[in-house]
């Protein structure tokens, strides 16, 4: 993810997005989320675009254009504890 520069006004949106993704991928949600369980059966990497259609993620962006900088953050690598 090197080379991606985040502007100050985008930091709040990215922080909200990070928090929402942490919720989706947290133990309590993953235990009951069959959709994400199925996606994670074969890989520990998910495309960020997978989450861009989720209603709560859409709400973070307020229906506005998602910046190129956020779109560049394509993969989410999950660390297995």
N, C-alpha and C positions, 0 to 999 in steps of 0.2 A: 504494500500500500504506500510505498514511498513515492514522493513527488506530489502527493495530493495536498493542496493548501486550502485550509478552511478559513473563511472570513469570519470575523467576530460575530456578525449577525446570524451566521449559520451555526455557530457553536451551540446555541440553545436548542435548535431543532435537532441537531445531531445528538445532543445529550438526551433529549426526549426519546429519540429513535433508539438509542442505545439502551435506555431503561426499558422500553417496550420489548425490544428483542431479548433482553435478559429475562424478562417475564416469560415470553413465549418459550424460551429455551431452558427455563428453570425446571428443577426437579418436579415441583408441584404441578406445573402445567403439562410438562411432557408426560407425566404419568397417566394423564387422561386424554391427551390430544392425539388421536389416532392418525390424523393427517400428517403431522410432523413426525410421528413415530415411523410411519411408512417411508417418508422421505429419508429418514436417518438410518434405515435398515442397511443400506449399502455404502454409505459414505458419512464422513464427519464434516463435510463441507456443504454448505447450502448457498445458492445464489441469492443475493440480496433482493433481486427482482421477485423472488418467491413471496416475500413479505409485503411488497409494495401494493398488492391487491387486498391486503387485510384491512378491514374497516378502521381499526384503531391507528394503524400506520397512516392511512389516508387522512385521518383526522389531524394527525400531527402536522402534516403539510397543508392542512386547510384547503385541500383541493387545488392548491397552487402548483405551479411547475416545480418539479423536483430538480434541483440544480445538478449540473454536470458533475460537480465535485462529489456529491453524494452518490450519483450513479456510478462513479469510478470505483467506489468501494464495493466491488462485485461479490466477493466471497466472504463468508463467515466461517471461520475455522473453529470447530468445537474442541475444547480440551476435555479429555476424559479423566475424571478424578478417580 
